[in-house]
Amino acid sequence: MPSLPLLENLYFKPDEYHRRILQLIDEAQKEILVTCYIVEDDKFGKEVFQRLKKKAQQGVTVRLCVDGYGSSDWADEIVDQKKIPGFEIKIYHPPPWWTPQISQFMHLLYHFNVRNHQKLFLFDNSTAVVGSRNIHEEALQWRETSVEIKENDLLDLRNIFYNLWERSHTQDLKAPRQLKAPKLPVPSPYFYSNQLRELRKDRNAVIRNQLKGAKERILITTPYFMPRRRSLKLLCAKAKAGVKVEIILPFKNDVPISKWLAQSLYLEMLKSGIKIYEYRPGLLHAKTLTVDDWTLVGSSNFNRRSAIRDLEIDYVLRTDKCKKQIIDQFEEDKSNSMPILEVPKMKIPSFVAHLITRIFYSWF
């Protein structure tokens, strides 16, 4: 098979993403692998599910892995439904009270706050879509970023998916085939997951090294901002050294406490020279990081949950066209945001925020 050139396409507009994801499902010939934090039984969720079901009926292998908390309402309905031939569904860490087995109950209770936050579509091992969008109608209303990657072989992503698949419960809630994750091969320098301790350590080290080496700019777009202390100190130090450090956060947030906790850091950041903007038009849910000419797009937030607790998938852009598009979109988002010049009146006192983040260190 001749080698195909790398193709990357970014999707900021919901209608473009909506049209393209349905098209890719319809065009799949052999295999569709999907993992997502939230799947809902709403208009968009039904569209995707019905298209996947149709492809399974046509003989395409379809596997869907959802998170047991993020997709709990949807998964609760699926548990008792008749299985669809050719369409396998698994649930990562379902609520412990769903299983009668004591050993499984204890395992799930212990891991209840470890979630699968990944968003991945993988078609025929040659086309993938990763980013911030879940499979629900709100993904077509919020400000999101997704990237389509097309090349000959996306084995790294396929391995990431099956590593998760092996650790997840079947639709009938039988025990997962392996409670311990099968070992993943060394991934490429373009796809980052954190499903194993060594992969999480490597991913966090890569991001930290990029930040440490920043010379011109650090641009962060994230809905949930609560970095580890050493990462915040590094951002502040870079801003004081003259690096342009700019962060776009949501003015409206679907998790209000996350906004309040982020605001507890505003004073320290503003004093160091970090520029903070709050996005106004709607709910910001995109997750991107640009350090000089290195850009990361994916499911990870710039917070402790993504660094320490949840499972994520991120991708390093390789084409100059897409890197420029991310920067252009950042500037557009800035124009639709309000610059923060002083610390706003907070819903919770800063000392309470500090106490919360000390006790529940990796929850936010």
URZI-V327618 format. One record per residue. N is the residue number from 0. RES is the residue in one letter. PHI is phi in whole degrees, -180 to 180 (999 if undefined). Layout:
# URZI-V327618
n=N res=RES phi=PHI
n=N res=RES phi=PHI
This chain:
# URZI-V327618
n=0 res=M phi=999
n=1 res=P phi=-65
n=2 res=S phi=-71
n=3 res=L phi=-95
n=4 res=P phi=-69
n=5 res=L phi=-65
n=6 res=L phi=-125
n=7 res=E phi=-130
n=8 res=N phi=-137
n=9 res=L phi=-97
n=10 res=Y phi=-125
n=11 res=F phi=-100
n=12 res=K phi=-81
n=13 res=P phi=-63
n=14 res=D phi=-67
n=15 res=E phi=-66
n=16 res=Y phi=-63
n=17 res=H phi=-56
n=18 res=R phi=-62
n=19 res=R phi=-70
n=20 res=I phi=-67
n=21 res=L phi=-69
n=22 res=Q phi=-64
n=23 res=L phi=-64
n=24 res=I phi=-62
n=25 res=D phi=-64
n=26 res=E phi=-87
n=27 res=A phi=-61
n=28 res=Q phi=-110
n=29 res=K phi=-125
n=30 res=E phi=-151
n=31 res=I phi=-128
n=32 res=L phi=-116
n=33 res=V phi=-134
n=34 res=T phi=-134
n=35 res=C phi=-155
n=36 res=Y phi=-73
n=37 res=I phi=-117
n=38 res=V phi=-123
n=39 res=E phi=-120
n=40 res=D phi=-92
n=41 res=D phi=-110
n=42 res=K phi=-58
n=43 res=F phi=-68
n=44 res=G phi=-59
n=45 res=K phi=-67
n=46 res=E phi=-59
n=47 res=V phi=-63
n=48 res=F phi=-62
n=49 res=Q phi=-66
n=50 res=R phi=-67
n=51 res=L phi=-64
n=52 res=K phi=-61
n=53 res=K phi=-63
n=54 res=K phi=-64
n=55 res=A phi=-62
n=56 res=Q phi=-67
n=57 res=Q phi=-87
n=58 res=G phi=101
n=59 res=V phi=-80
n=60 res=T phi=-72
n=61 res=V phi=-124
n=62 res=R phi=-131
n=63 res=L phi=-126
n=64 res=C phi=-119
n=65 res=V phi=-113
n=66 res=D phi=-84
n=67 res=G phi=-71
n=68 res=Y phi=-100
n=69 res=G phi=-60
n=70 res=S phi=-113
n=71 res=S phi=-61
n=72 res=D phi=-64
n=73 res=W phi=-65
n=74 res=A phi=-64
n=75 res=D phi=-61
n=76 res=E phi=-73
n=77 res=I phi=-70
n=78 res=V phi=-53
n=79 res=D phi=-95
n=80 res=Q phi=-83
n=81 res=K phi=-66
n=82 res=K phi=-67
n=83 res=I phi=-97
n=84 res=P phi=-55
n=85 res=G phi=83
n=86 res=F phi=-123
n=87 res=E phi=-98
n=88 res=I phi=-125
n=89 res=K phi=-130
n=90 res=I phi=-125
n=91 res=Y phi=-87
n=92 res=H phi=50
n=93 res=P phi=-63
n=94 res=P phi=-54
n=95 res=P phi=-60
n=96 res=W phi=-73
n=97 res=W phi=-80
n=98 res=T phi=-114
n=99 res=P phi=-83
n=100 res=Q phi=-80
n=101 res=I phi=-60
n=102 res=S phi=-64
n=103 res=Q phi=-69
n=104 res=F phi=-59
n=105 res=M phi=-67
n=106 res=H phi=-62
n=107 res=L phi=-70
n=108 res=L phi=-65
n=109 res=Y phi=-64
n=110 res=H phi=-102
n=111 res=F phi=-59
n=112 res=N phi=-96
n=113 res=V phi=-111
n=114 res=R phi=-115
n=115 res=N phi=-88
n=116 res=H phi=-99
n=117 res=Q phi=-69
n=118 res=K phi=-134
n=119 res=L phi=-145
n=120 res=F phi=-117
n=121 res=L phi=-130
n=122 res=F phi=-113
n=123 res=D phi=53
n=124 res=N phi=58
n=125 res=S phi=-135
n=126 res=T phi=-136
n=127 res=A phi=-132
n=128 res=V phi=-129
n=129 res=V phi=-129
n=130 res=G phi=155
n=131 res=S phi=-103
n=132 res=R phi=-85
n=133 res=N phi=-88
n=134 res=I phi=-98
n=135 res=H phi=-156
n=136 res=E phi=-60
n=137 res=E phi=-65
n=138 res=A phi=-65
n=139 res=L phi=-98
n=140 res=Q phi=-120
n=141 res=W phi=-83
n=142 res=R phi=-82
n=143 res=E phi=-125
n=144 res=T phi=-137
n=145 res=S phi=-132
n=146 res=V phi=-131
n=147 res=E phi=-100
n=148 res=I phi=-119
n=149 res=K phi=-131
n=150 res=E phi=-159
n=151 res=N phi=-56
n=152 res=D phi=-141
n=153 res=L phi=-113
n=154 res=L phi=-61
n=155 res=D phi=-59
n=156 res=L phi=-68
n=157 res=R phi=-64
n=158 res=N phi=-65
n=159 res=I phi=-61
n=160 res=F phi=-62
n=161 res=Y phi=-72
n=162 res=N phi=-62
n=163 res=L phi=-68
n=164 res=W phi=-58
n=165 res=E phi=-68
n=166 res=R phi=-100
n=167 res=S phi=-106
n=168 res=H phi=-82
n=169 res=T phi=-71
n=170 res=Q phi=-58
n=171 res=D phi=-88
n=172 res=L phi=68
n=173 res=K phi=-68
n=174 res=A phi=-59
n=175 res=P phi=-61
n=176 res=R phi=-63
n=177 res=Q phi=-141
n=178 res=L phi=-75
n=179 res=K phi=-95
n=180 res=A phi=-67
n=181 res=P phi=-64
n=182 res=K phi=-69
n=183 res=L phi=-96
n=184 res=P phi=-69
n=185 res=V phi=-62
n=186 res=P phi=-77
n=187 res=S phi=-73
n=188 res=P phi=-79
n=189 res=Y phi=-110
n=190 res=F phi=-113
n=191 res=Y phi=-123
n=192 res=S phi=-126
n=193 res=N phi=-135
n=194 res=Q phi=-79
n=195 res=L phi=-120
n=196 res=R phi=-57
n=197 res=E phi=-68
n=198 res=L phi=-70
n=199 res=R phi=-62
n=200 res=K phi=-63
n=201 res=D phi=-64
n=202 res=R phi=-61
n=203 res=N phi=-65
n=204 res=A phi=-68
n=205 res=V phi=-61
n=206 res=I phi=-64
n=207 res=R phi=-63
n=208 res=N phi=-66
n=209 res=Q phi=-62
n=210 res=L phi=-64
n=211 res=K phi=-63
n=212 res=G phi=-89
n=213 res=A phi=-60
n=214 res=K phi=-116
n=215 res=E phi=-118
n=216 res=R phi=-154
n=217 res=I phi=-133
n=218 res=L phi=-119
n=219 res=I phi=-122
n=220 res=T phi=-120
n=221 res=T phi=-158
n=222 res=P phi=-80
n=223 res=Y phi=-129
n=224 res=F phi=-120
n=225 res=M phi=-157
n=226 res=P phi=-71
n=227 res=R phi=-64
n=228 res=R phi=-56
n=229 res=R phi=-68
n=230 res=S phi=-70
n=231 res=L phi=-64
n=232 res=K phi=-62
n=233 res=L phi=-66
n=234 res=L phi=-61
n=235 res=C phi=-64
n=236 res=A phi=-64
n=237 res=K phi=-65
n=238 res=A phi=-64
n=239 res=K phi=-65
n=240 res=A phi=-83
n=241 res=G phi=103
n=242 res=V phi=-75
n=243 res=K phi=-73
n=244 res=V phi=-116
n=245 res=E phi=-130
n=246 res=I phi=-131
n=247 res=I phi=-108
n=248 res=L phi=-123
n=249 res=P phi=-79
n=250 res=F phi=-75
n=251 res=K phi=-100
n=252 res=N phi=-137
n=253 res=D phi=-76
n=254 res=V phi=-123
n=255 res=P phi=-53
n=256 res=I phi=-63
n=257 res=S phi=-64
n=258 res=K phi=-66
n=259 res=W phi=-63
n=260 res=L phi=-67
n=261 res=A phi=-62
n=262 res=Q phi=-64
n=263 res=S phi=-68
n=264 res=L phi=-100
n=265 res=Y phi=-60
n=266 res=L phi=-59
n=267 res=E phi=-62
n=268 res=M phi=-70
n=269 res=L phi=-63
n=270 res=K phi=-63
n=271 res=S phi=-83
n=272 res=G phi=103
n=273 res=I phi=-70
n=274 res=K phi=-98
n=275 res=I phi=-116
n=276 res=Y phi=-129
n=277 res=E phi=-114
n=278 res=Y phi=-70
n=279 res=R phi=-104
n=280 res=P phi=-59
n=281 res=G phi=-162
n=282 res=L phi=-85
n=283 res=L phi=-86
n=284 res=H phi=-130
n=285 res=A phi=-71
n=286 res=K phi=-135
n=287 res=T phi=-138
n=288 res=L phi=-140
n=289 res=T phi=-119
n=290 res=V phi=-125
n=291 res=D phi=56
n=292 res=D phi=-109
n=293 res=W phi=-106
n=294 res=T phi=-133
n=295 res=L phi=-114
n=296 res=V phi=-129
n=297 res=G phi=174
n=298 res=S phi=-100
n=299 res=S phi=-77
n=300 res=N phi=-89
n=301 res=F phi=-90
n=302 res=N phi=-147
n=303 res=R phi=-74
n=304 res=R phi=-57
n=305 res=S phi=-69
n=306 res=A phi=-79
n=307 res=I phi=-119
n=308 res=R phi=-114
n=309 res=D phi=-82
n=310 res=L phi=-91
n=311 res=E phi=-133
n=312 res=I phi=-134
n=313 res=D phi=-130
n=314 res=Y phi=-136
n=315 res=V phi=-91
n=316 res=L phi=-63
n=317 res=R phi=-117
n=318 res=T phi=-101
n=319 res=D phi=-62
n=320 res=K phi=-59
n=321 res=C phi=-71
n=322 res=K phi=-60
n=323 res=K phi=-66
n=324 res=Q phi=-62
n=325 res=I phi=-64
n=326 res=I phi=-67
n=327 res=D phi=-61
n=328 res=Q phi=-67
n=329 res=F phi=-60
n=330 res=E phi=-66
n=331 res=E phi=-65
n=332 res=D phi=-63
n=333 res=K phi=-61
n=334 res=S phi=-67
n=335 res=N phi=-102
n=336 res=S phi=-123
n=337 res=M phi=-100
n=338 res=P phi=-68
n=339 res=I phi=-93
n=340 res=L phi=-103
n=341 res=E phi=-148
n=342 res=V phi=-69
n=343 res=P phi=-70
n=344 res=K phi=-64
n=345 res=M phi=-92
n=346 res=K phi=-72
n=347 res=I phi=-128
n=348 res=P phi=-60
n=349 res=S phi=-62
n=350 res=F phi=-68
n=351 res=V phi=-70
n=352 res=A phi=-60
n=353 res=H phi=-61
n=354 res=L phi=-65
n=355 res=I phi=-60
n=356 res=T phi=-75
n=357 res=R phi=-79
n=358 res=I phi=-75
n=359 res=F phi=-107
n=360 res=Y phi=-55
n=361 res=S phi=-105
n=362 res=W phi=-85
n=363 res=F phi=-129
